[in-house]
């Protein structure tokens, strides 16, 4: 089973919650890096950086989905 890592801040929280069961129904193992609860004051690096590190340490073998508001900051990670 192929694994997908997923993370979002408050701006992408709702979409992430919808994507997880969709991905699982498609046969993927999903590892959720958060946010696990909606918090309008959270900050994307808290969730994106650990996911990016995990992918980097895997040598690019693992794949991830990062969801945010504009995508600008997330793209810099």
N, C-alpha and C positions, 0 to 999 in steps of 0.2 A: 504494500500500500504506500503510495507516495504521500509525503508529508508537506503541508503548507503552513508556514508561520504567518500569523496575522496580528496586527496592532493598529490602534487608533487612539486619538484623544477624544475629547467631548464632541468635536465637530464631526467625526466619523463614527461615533459610537453606535448610532442607530443602524447605519448601513452595515457595520461589522456584525452586529447581532443578527441581521438577516442573512448575511453571507455565510456565516459559520454552518448553519444547517444545510444550506444549499451545497456547499463544498463537501460536506460529509455525505450527502445524498449522492454526490457524484463519485464517491469512493475515496476521497482524500482523508487522511488523518490531519486534523487541524490542531495546531498548538497556538493557543491564544495568549498573547503577551500583554493584553489589557488595552484599554481600560476595562476593568471588570464591572464597574458601576459608573453611571453618569455623574460627572462632576464638572460643571461649567467652568471651574477655575483650574482644571488640570492642564498640563503642558505636554505637548507631543514628545519632547525628548525623553521623558520618563518611560515611554513605551517603545518608541522607535529605536532608540540607541541600543537597548538590549537585543532587539530583533536583528538589527543590522550587524551587531557584533557576532551573533550566533551564525548568521549567514556567512560572514567574512571568515570566521574560524572553521567553517565547514569546507572552505576552499571553493565556495560557490555551488556546492552540491545541493544544499537546501535552498528552497525558494520561499519568498514571502510577499505578503500584500500589506501595504501601509496605506491607511486612509486618514485624511485630515480635511481641513477646510479648503485652503487654496492649493495645497500640495507644494507650495514654494519651499517652506522650511523642511518638510519631510524629504524632498528631493535632494537637499544638501547633505543629508545624513549619509 
